[in-house]
Amino acid sequence: MKINIFLGILVITLAILTCKNIQKTKDSEAAAPAVPAQEQGQYGFKASHVIEGERADTIQGTLQIKRAPKMVQVPVDVLPPPTASKRAYLSTGWWHLNMAYQPSDTTVHQNYQSKWLQFREDQTFDILIKGKVVDTGRWNFDSAHNEILLSCKDPYINNSWSVQEKGFVMIWKGNTSINVTGIQVRVVGSRREPEW
């Protein structure tokens, strides 16, 4: 009988403590500032695209989201100028953005394939489509992180890109501290002027 009374008191005490903890949790959630859903994304990631549903009629079974990446401020002036060899490498010829891939938009390559870049040693560059300059921007290279920083008005190019290079072929990856798009772009250099 003493055990039953002791167990009853223990259950009541635990119930009271649990209720107080639930009230504290609700109060702290109400006091915390709400982060806009656009910044966090559906799953808490600050990515430009989040897969929001599924479609059984597509090969990969995911809903395609066709949206330009969010414009970001690219700090091209914060870094020291790139090395002379990097300036010479990029300013030699034209660079074609000939393929791109993103898991949540498998048609993202259509926003890159018509574009060519022409870098200059003064850290400016032009975006060309069919031989005509459509945008001009500024660039820099972070040798410590092996990232190219591009600042322009084109949301598909304006960003920092992790660079993997082999000869005059580069793969730009959208997985840096600034760029969270997940887009990968193959960039191929050509010393001859393209046939527009």
Stockholm file with secondary structure:
# STOCKHOLM 1.0

chainA/1-196         MKINIFLGILVITLAILTCKNIQKTKDSEAAAPAVPAQEQGQYGFKASHVIEGERADTIQGTLQIKRAPKMVQVPVDVLPPPTASKRAYLSTGWWHLNMAYQPSDTTVHQNYQSKWLQFREDQTFDILIKGKVVDTGRWNFDSAHNEILLSCKDPYINNSWSVQEKGFVMIWKGNTSINVTGIQVRVVGSRREPEW
#=GR chainA/1-196 SS CHHHHHHHHHHHHHHHHHHHHHHHHHHHHHHSCCCCHHHHCTTSCCCSCCCCCBCTTSSSCBCCCCCCCCCCCCCTTTSCCCCHHHHHHHHSSEEEEEEEECTTCTTGGGGTTTEEEEECTTSEEEEEETTEEEEEEEEEEETTTTEEEEESSCTTTCEEEEEEEETTEEEEESCSSSCCSCCEEEEEEESSCCCC
#=GC SS_cons         CHHHHHHHHHHHHHHHHHHHHHHHHHHHHHHSCCCCHHHHCTTSCCCSCCCCCBCTTSSSCBCCCCCCCCCCCCCTTTSCCCCHHHHHHHHSSEEEEEEEECTTCTTGGGGTTTEEEEECTTSEEEEEETTEEEEEEEEEEETTTTEEEEESSCTTTCEEEEEEEETTEEEEESCSSSCCSCCEEEEEEESSCCCC
//
